[in-house]
């Protein structure tokens, strides 16, 4: 039965993810040091909306901040000229990504967490390149096995892994899906989501552990659905805004 197969493979995957311990140890220490000295940790898109699990979460860190952007313009032209050949969409998207980096609150010494299981997507690669140009450290959640078999969509040919200071390997197969279900001619059920969340919380948990004995612990959240949860949350946000972490 697929349920038993899935659970068995997930247990195996969790054991494999322990291999990321050395990178997590090094990265957690670097993040803790940066935060203690006024640095900020941003979390961009890590695929399929999963970054939300690291942001503003019960049991999580207040200093993990979202990196999101939208881009609008007001550039009316004559109706006769409105059908001109558009700027290539890829270049426009990359321009917006770069603008978001250089015009926002990112500063040298900060950290940016990005994800792409295949690593081929152009936008996170552009964000990573722009971050490194201004001294922001890039953390990539990707699969080394998967990304080794693809070419980057970025104009430079680079993949996310080529632009990262730290790589957290999700250990997922080429194509992501990992489970054989009889009757289908390809594997099903992707593992990148589970792997990204586990590796991510291994990192944040280790950071919290390293900073537990600091004179000022980092601000962490409790659930707003607990008794007096909203008041506790509001107090935590106030403390975070006053201290910076």
N, C-alpha and C positions, 0 to 999 in steps of 0.2 A: 504493500500500500504506500502511496506517495507520501502520506503523512509521516510514516516511520522512516522512509528514505530521507525525507527532508530534514527531520530532526537529527538523524544520524549524521548527515552531511554538515549541518550547522554546527554540531559539536566538533567535528573535525576542523571546520573553518575557524572556530574560536581558538582552537589550539594553534593553528597556523598563524593567526594574528598576533600571538605572543611573540613572534619573531620581530615585531616592530618595537619591542621594548627598548633596545639600545638607541634608536632614533628618538623615541618618545622621551627617554631620559635626558638626552642632550637638548632636545627642543623645549621640554618643559622648564629646564633650568634657564635657558635663554629667554623664554617668555617671562618667567618670574622676575628675572633681572631687569628686563626692559620695563615691565609694569612698575616695578619699584622705583624706577628713575623717570617716570612720566610718559612711558610709551603706551601705545594703544594697540589692541589686537582687534583686527577687523575680520569678519567672516563673510565672504562673498558667496556666490552660488556654488554649491557642491553637488548639484544634480538632483532633479526631481523634487525640489523644495525641501530637501533634508536639512539645509542649513538652519531652518527654523527650530530644529530640535536643540540647537546650541544657544539660541538667543532668548533671553528673558525667561528662562525656564526654571521651574522649581528644582532646587538642588544644583543649579548652575551658577556661573560667574557673571556678575554684572558687567565686568570690563570686556567681555566678548561682545563687540558691537557689530551691527549690520553694515554691510557695504552694498548699497543698492543705488540705482540711478535711473532717471528718466531724462529724456532729451526732447524738448519741443522748440520750435522756432516760429516766428511770425514773419514770413517773407513773401508777401503777395506779389504776383506778376500779372501782366496783361493776359487776358483769356487766350489770346493768340499764341502766347508763349508757354502756356501751362502744360503742353504735351511734349515738351522737349525731352530728349533722351535723359533718363535719370542717372544720377551718380550711382555707380555700382553699389549694390546693397551691402556687400561685405565691407567695402572700404568705409561706408557710412557708419556701419555698426562698430567697426574698430575705432573710428574717430571718436564716437561717443564714449566708448570704453576708456580710451586714453584721456579724454577730457574729464571724465569722472574722477580719474586718479589725480590728475595734476591740479584740478580746481577745487578739490574737497579738503577734508581734514587730515589726510594722510601726511605723515612727516617721517623724515629719516629716523630709523630706529624702531619704527612701528612694525607690526607683523600683519600679513594678509594671508588668510586661509582660503584656498580655492580648491575646487574639485572637478574632475572630469575622468570618468572611469577609463575611457579610451585615450584621453589626453589629446585628441585630435582637434577639438573645437577651437575656433579662432579667437573668440571673445575672451575666454579666460587666459589664453596665451598672451593676448595683447595686454590685458590687465597686469599679468605677471611681468611682462617686459617693462611696462611703464613704471610699475612699482620698484623694480630693481634699479631703474635709472635714477630714482630719487632717494634711494637708500632704504627702501622698505623691504624687509625680509619676506620671502614667499614660501608658504607651506602648501605643498600639492598633495591632495588625496587622489591617487590614481592607481591603476593596476599595471605593474611593470610588465607582466606577461601579455596583457592586452595591448598596451601602447607600443610594445616592441614590434607589433605586427601591423601598425597603421602609419600612414603619412599624415603630417599635420595639415590642417586646412588654412593655417595662417600663411600669408604671402611669403614669409621667410622659410616656410616648411617646418618651422619649429613646432614641437608639441609642448604641452604644459610641463612635462617632466624636464624638458630642456631649459626651462626658465625658472626652476625652483631652487631655493636654498636648502630646503628640507623636503624629503619625499616620504610620505606614509603610504606604504604599499597595501592596497586592498586585497591583493592575492586572489583576484577573480579571473576566470578564464577568458580567452578571446571570445567576444560576443556577450560576455557577462552571464548569460543563462547557464545553469550548472546541473540541472536535475533531469535525468532521463525518465520520461513517462511513456509506457508502452502505447503504441499507436501513433506516435508523432515522429517525424523524421528529423527533428532537431531538439536540442536541449531546451528546457523551460525553467522558469523561476530564476530571476536575477539575484545575485548575491551582493552586488555592489552597495545597495542601500544598507543592508544589515552591517556589512563590513565597515562602511563609512561611519555609521553611528557608533559602533563599538570602538573603533580606533580613535574617533573623536573624543569619546568620553574617557577612554584610557588616558588621552592627553590632558584633558581638562581636570580629570581626577588627580593626576600626578601633580599638576600645577597647584591645585588646592592643597594637596598634601605637603608640597615643598614650602608653601606660604602659611601653613597652619600655625607655626610658632613665631611668625613675625609680630613685632610690636603692634602693627595694625594689619589684621587679616584682610584679605580681599573681601569685598561685599559679595555675599551670595544670597540666593533667593529661597524663600519658603513658598509653598503653594498658597495662592490667594484664596483657595477654597477651604482652608483651615479656619478654625475659629479665630476671629480678628485678623484674618489673613490679609485683607486689603490694607489695614492700618500698618501691619508689619512690613508689607511690600512698599508702601509709600515712604516709610521711615528708611528702608534700605535704599531706595532711589535717592532720597535726600542725602544720605550719607555718601553714596557713590558720587553724586554731583559735587559735593563739597570736597571730597578727597581725591577723586579722579580714578579710583580703583576699588 
